[in-house]
């Protein structure tokens, strides 16, 4: 499940790009912080910020369709 959060700390580092998150919003997936623009399916690169769910396998993020394949 993707959690949208306004609460940030100085320690918030994006799991996708490794950079500090200074944006107003961040996303949390499995307790990992992400920039909104960095949370994308690793196969089709669709943005997952507007999705209710995403899937992880071996530290890769997938949309529902690509995870099912």
C-alpha positions in Angstrom: 0.0 0.0 0.0 1.2 3.5 -0.8 1.0 6.0 2.0 1.1 9.7 1.2 2.7 11.8 3.9 3.2 15.4 4.7 5.4 14.6 7.7 9.1 14.6 6.9 12.3 14.5 8.8 15.8 15.6 7.9 16.6 11.9 7.4 14.1 11.3 4.5 16.1 10.0 1.6 14.4 8.7 -1.5 14.8 4.9 -1.9 14.6 5.3 -5.7 17.3 8.0 -6.4 19.1 8.3 -3.1 18.6 12.0 -2.8 17.2 14.0 0.2 13.5 14.6 -0.1 12.7 18.3 0.4 9.4 18.2 -1.5 6.1 19.0 0.2 4.9 15.4 -0.3 6.6 12.1 -0.1 5.4 8.5 -0.6 6.0 5.6 1.7 6.2 2.0 0.5 7.2 -0.7 2.9 8.6 2.0 5.2 10.8 3.4 2.5 10.5 7.0 1.4 10.1 8.0 -2.2 9.9 11.3 -4.2 6.5 11.4 -5.9 8.2 11.4 -9.3 10.6 8.5 -8.5 7.9 5.9 -7.6 7.5 4.2 -11.0 7.1 0.7 -12.3 10.5 -0.7 -13.1 9.1 -2.4 -16.3 6.7 0.1 -18.0 7.8 3.2 -16.0 4.2 4.2 -15.3 3.9 6.7 -12.4 2.6 5.0 -9.3 1.9 8.1 -7.2 -1.8 8.1 -8.1 -2.2 4.3 -7.6 -3.6 2.8 -4.4 -1.2 -0.2 -4.7 2.1 -1.2 -6.0 4.1 -4.4 -5.7 7.7 -5.2 -4.7 9.8 -8.2 -5.7 13.6 -8.3 -5.0 13.6 -4.5 -4.2 11.9 -3.7 -7.6 8.7 -1.8 -7.8 5.9 -3.0 -10.1 2.5 -1.9 -11.2 -0.3 -4.5 -10.9 -0.1 -5.5 -14.5 3.6 -6.1 -14.7 3.8 -7.8 -11.3 1.1 -10.3 -12.5 3.2 -11.2 -15.6 
